[in-house]
Every structure is written in structure tokens, then in C-alpha cells.
Amino acid sequence: MQESLLAALALVLVVEGLLPLFAPRVWRDSFRRLLDLSDGQLRFVGLVAIVLGLLGYGLVSHA
């Protein structure tokens, strides 16, 4: 279980690094837009990310 969690975290880092590597200007502009969001909007973005992640995990683990 712990190995799977560490592998998943490693893959998150890989995915997170793709945009700054291949499109740094787009990444920077997106980050600036995130800074302009209110706390409530950021919480909603986080909630959506969690729900999508759980749905994706559910699809993959039951396939």
C-alpha cells in the first residue's frame, strides 16, 4: 500500500512538471489567474480536483 502511494505521488510530480517544462508562459499565466481567485473560488477548484481524482481512481481501480 505504501509503495502504491509513493508511486502515485511520484506520478503527480511528473504530471505537475509537464506544463512548466513544455509551456512555461501558459503555466505562469495560469498561476497568475489562480492568485486572483478568492478563497472560496480556490476551495471550489480544490473540491473539483478531489472529486475528479476520486472518480478517476474509482474508474481505474474497478477496470
Beta strands, then each sheet from edge to edge (+ up, - down):
end
